[in-house]
Amino acid sequence: MTHNDTAARIGRRLVDLFFLVFLAQRTRRCPKGCGMRVRFRAVSNAEAQRWTDVAADHAGGHKWRPIREAR
């Protein structure tokens, strides 16, 4: 892991902390590191789990799809 990766990760965590402390919003990020995040507040535990699942697997967004050339 490079210095830039560590700095970016710390920056993301600080932003998440800001949203948690000042706006009372929890943040769930994609565990694969693609940048997908879901923020929510004032939901039941079941709804929070559903949003956590959405962040973890968002419609197969990690599958590589080749770009077809125009003919």
N, C-alpha and C positions, 0 to 999 in steps of 0.2 A: 504494500500500500504506500502510495507516495504522499508527500506533504500536502499536495493539492487535494487529494482524495480525503485526507483527514480533515483539512480545513473546511471543505465543502460539507462533510458529514456533520461536523460540529456546528456549522452555520445552519444547516437544516434543523438540527436538534434545538438550537436557540430559537429559531422561528416557531417551532412546535411548542416550545416552552412559553413563548410570548402568547400564543393563541390559547394555551391552557390557562395561564395565570390571569390574563387581562380580559379575555373574551369567553372563558369557560368552555372552550371547544377542544375536544379530544381529537387527535390526529392518528390515523392509521395509514401506514405507507405500504406499498408493494414490497414484499420481502425480496424480490428479485432485483430491486434497485432501478427500476425503469423510470421512476419519477412520479408514478401514479400515487395520489394521496386522497384520502377522504377525511373531511373534518365534520364533526357533528357535536351536538350538545343536547342535553335534556332529553335523552331517549332511554327506553327501558334496556335492561341487560340483553334481552333477546334481539332488540333492534341494533344494539351496539355490536353484537356478534354477527348479525347479518352484514353490517357495514364493514366489519373486519374481513369477512369472507369475500366481499366485493373487492376490497383492496388487494387481497391475496390472489384472486383469480378473476380478473376483469375481462370477461368474454374472450378468453384465449388471446389476449393482446400480445403475448410473447412468442407466438408462432411466427416463424419467418415466412414471409410471402414474397416470392420473386416478383419483380416489376416486369411486366410484359412490354416489349418495345412496340411502338406504333408502327403499323405497316403502311 
